[in-house]
């Protein structure tokens, strides 16, 4: 089965930055230990400290689906959404070249 790549963006309210960083850190640490996770990395936009980007690589769609059901994901992501300044984006694809 082909590998799956995900790019997700989160836009966080400026007054929630200190609160959100430990949540992101926990999400990244626990997700990187999940079966089927090749890599799961968080980036912060150099020009906008409220803009965060996740770059993820998964062994399969099934591994990604399991991630969406993981305890840490189902607990942390709703908290991130509460701190969002606007809706995020999620793009999923597979490498073609």
C-alpha positions as CSV (number, residue, x, y, z in Angstrom):
1,X,0.0,0.0,0.0
2,X,1.4,3.5,-0.8
3,X,2.6,5.9,1.8
4,X,0.3,8.8,2.8
5,X,1.4,12.3,3.3
6,X,-0.6,14.9,5.2
7,X,-0.2,18.6,5.5
8,X,-2.3,20.3,8.1
9,X,-2.5,23.9,9.1
10,X,-3.7,25.5,12.4
11,X,-4.3,29.1,13.0
12,X,-4.3,29.9,16.8
13,X,-5.5,33.0,18.6
14,X,-2.5,35.1,19.7
15,X,-3.5,35.1,23.3
16,X,-3.6,31.3,23.3
17,X,0.0,30.7,22.0
18,X,1.5,29.8,25.5
19,X,-1.5,27.5,26.1
20,X,-1.3,25.7,22.8
21,X,2.4,24.8,22.6
22,X,2.4,22.1,25.3
23,X,-0.6,20.5,23.6
24,X,1.1,20.5,20.3
25,X,4.3,19.0,22.0
26,X,2.2,16.2,23.5
27,X,0.5,15.5,20.2
28,X,3.7,15.3,18.3
29,X,5.5,13.1,20.9
30,X,2.7,10.6,21.2
31,X,1.9,10.5,17.5
32,X,5.5,9.7,16.6
33,X,5.1,6.6,18.7
34,X,2.0,5.3,16.9
35,X,2.2,2.2,14.7
36,X,2.3,3.3,11.1
37,X,3.7,6.8,11.7
38,X,6.8,7.4,9.7
39,X,7.1,11.1,10.7
40,X,5.0,13.7,12.4
41,X,6.5,17.2,12.6
42,X,5.2,20.6,13.7
43,X,6.4,23.9,12.2
44,X,5.6,27.5,13.1
45,X,5.4,30.1,10.3
46,X,8.4,32.4,10.5
47,X,6.3,35.4,9.5
48,X,3.2,34.6,11.6
49,X,3.6,33.1,15.0
50,X,-0.1,32.1,15.1
51,X,0.2,29.8,12.1
52,X,1.3,26.2,12.7
53,X,1.9,23.5,10.1
54,X,2.0,19.8,10.5
55,X,3.8,17.6,8.1
56,X,2.9,13.9,8.5
57,X,3.9,10.7,6.7
58,X,2.0,7.5,7.3
59,X,2.6,3.9,6.1
60,X,-1.1,3.6,5.0
61,X,-4.6,5.1,5.0
62,X,-5.4,2.6,7.8
63,X,-2.6,3.9,10.0
64,X,-3.8,7.5,9.5
65,X,-7.4,6.4,10.3
66,X,-6.2,4.8,13.5
67,X,-4.4,8.1,14.4
68,X,-7.6,10.0,14.1
69,X,-9.1,7.6,16.7
70,X,-6.1,7.7,19.1
71,X,-6.8,9.0,22.7
72,X,-4.4,11.9,22.4
73,X,-5.8,13.0,19.1
74,X,-9.4,12.9,20.2
75,X,-8.6,14.7,23.4
76,X,-6.1,17.4,22.1
77,X,-7.5,18.3,18.6
78,X,-10.9,19.6,20.0
79,X,-8.9,21.8,22.4
80,X,-6.8,23.2,19.5
81,X,-10.0,23.9,17.6
82,X,-11.3,25.9,20.6
83,X,-8.2,28.1,20.4
84,X,-8.3,28.6,16.7
85,X,-8.7,32.0,15.2
86,X,-10.1,30.5,12.0
87,X,-10.6,27.0,10.6
88,X,-7.5,25.0,9.7
89,X,-6.9,22.9,6.6
90,X,-6.0,19.3,5.9
91,X,-4.5,18.1,2.7
92,X,-3.8,14.4,2.0
93,X,-1.9,12.9,-0.8
94,X,0.7,10.5,-2.0
95,X,4.1,11.2,-3.5
96,X,4.2,11.0,-7.3
97,X,7.7,12.0,-8.1
